[in-house]
Structures are given as structure tokens and as C-alpha cells.
């Protein structure tokens, strides 16, 4: 996974689990990933060392990944979105009976997620 994909993944995980981080972790994370501040700039703003910022960001990233591993919110959302799109497509089908069968099947799949 390249750096851009990693940053996008962390941003998505932060949207789900960011509120579970401490206020300090949230501040550092937002400064680094959203406000595009360097480690040095964040360190100066918070009166800590660059190493402290780096360590905090590492811990925060690992925590976000751990939350996703245990709770699966981002993964489940993707599954639900895909199934909802398939249901919408099936409902637009001109063959009403086929659409009903497809929707029943997809709703059953949704219940198993």
C-alpha cells in the first residue's frame, strides 16, 4: 500500500473512530492529515518534540486500525452500500417479478452481513 492509499484509509477510519481517540490524538491527527502540517510545525504548536508527535501519530493510527479490526464499521458500511446499490438497480428493472426475486435475495444477503 502506498502512502496516499494509507493516508486515505486512515482518513476513512478517522471518520468512523476519531471520537474514540483522546483530544490530543485528535488534534495531532487532524493537524497532520487534514491541515497538512509537518511534524515540526505540530511540535512547535503543542510545545513538544517532533518525536512525541511522531509517536502519537503512530499510536493513533494503530488504534484506528485496531478499532476497525474489532468493530468492522467501515467494512460493513461498504458492504451495505454495495447491497443498497444492487437493490436500487434491481428495483429499476422492468421485469417486476425478477426485480422482486432479486430484492428478496439481496435483502437476505443484507441480513447476513
N, C-alpha and C positions, 0 to 999 in steps of 0.2 A: 504494500500500500504506500503510495507516495505521500508527500507532505500535505498536498492540497486535499486529497481524499481523507487523510487522517483529520485535518482541521475541520472538514465538512462533517465528518462523523461525530467529532467531539462537539461541534456546534449543535447538531441534532440532539445528541444525548443531553447537552446542557438545557435545551428547551424542555425536555421531559423531567430531568432530575436536578436541575440547577438549584432549586429551592431547598434541596436536601444538603447542599454544601453550606459551610459556615459563611457568614457575611464576608469575612476576609478572603476566603477562597473564591467567592462570587466576584468580589472586587478585582482580584488579580486576574481571574479568568476573563472577565469582561474587558479589562484593560488590554490584555494580551491578544485575545482572539477577536474581539469586536472593535475595540478602539485602536488596534494595531500599534500599541506602544511597545517599545523594546523592553528587555529585562532591566536595563539600566534606568530607563525612564520610570518604570513602575517602582523600582527600588528607591529612586530619589523621591518619588511622590509619597511613598509609605515609610520612608526613613528606615529601610532595611537593606541588607546586602543583596546583590544580584543572585547569589547562591540561594538565599532564602526564598526569593521569588521563584527561581527555577524549581526548587524542591516543592514549594507549594503547588505550582502548576502540575508537576508530576503526580503528586498525591491526589490532586483534584481530578486529573484525567483518569487515574486508576480507579478512583471512587466512582466516577461516572460509568466507566466500563463495568465495574462490579455491580452497580445498580441494574444495568441493562441485563447482565448475565442472570441475575436473580429475578428480576421483575418482567423482563421482555416487553416493556411498553412500546418501544419504538418498533420492534419486530412485529408485534401484534397489530399495531396501527397500520403497518404496510400490508399485512395480510387482509385486514378488514377493508382497507381502501381498495385493494385489488378485487376482492369479492363484491364490494359495492358497485364498482365499475362494471363488473361482469353482469351483475343483476340489472343494472341500468340498461346495458346493451341488450340483454335478453328481453326486457320489457318493451324495447323498441321493435322487436321482431314482429313481423306482420302475421305470422302463424301463431295465433293466440294459444293453442294447445301446447305447441312446442315451447313457447315462452313460459307458460305455467310450469311445465315439467322442469325446464332449466332453472327457473327461480326456486322451485322446491328443492332441487338438488343443491343449488348454491346456498340457500338458507340452512340446509342441513350441514353443509361444509362449514358455514359460519358458526354454527353451534358447536362444532368440534374443535374450533381454534382455541 
